[in-house]
Amino acid sequence: MIADPVLAGTLMALESGCQTGEEIEQQVFEDLGNPHRPTLQPQIHDALSFLNSLGLVESAP
């Protein structure tokens, strides 16, 4: 299985200590070489939802 770059970047951002959506988005944006930013946020949301469904992350209240 090949990981999606946004999914991999999101996981790496979390691993590096990013905690807010804004921090994660900025880190992924930088790591992926500044991709088209308007499409990045929904992709990160999908990645976080997927990781949540696997029990790897959970939302803070």
C-alpha positions, 0 to 999 in steps of 0.5 A: 500500500502506498500512502497518500502524500497528504495522509503521510504529511498529516501523520508526520505533522502530528508526530512532530507535535502539531496539535491544531488544525492550523499547525497541521495545515501549515506543516503539511503545506511546507512539507509538500512544497506549497501545494494548491492550498485551498484543496489542502484543508479538506484533504487534511480533514479527510486524512484526520478522519481516516486516522480517527477511524483507525483509532490512531488519533482523536479529536480534542474537546 
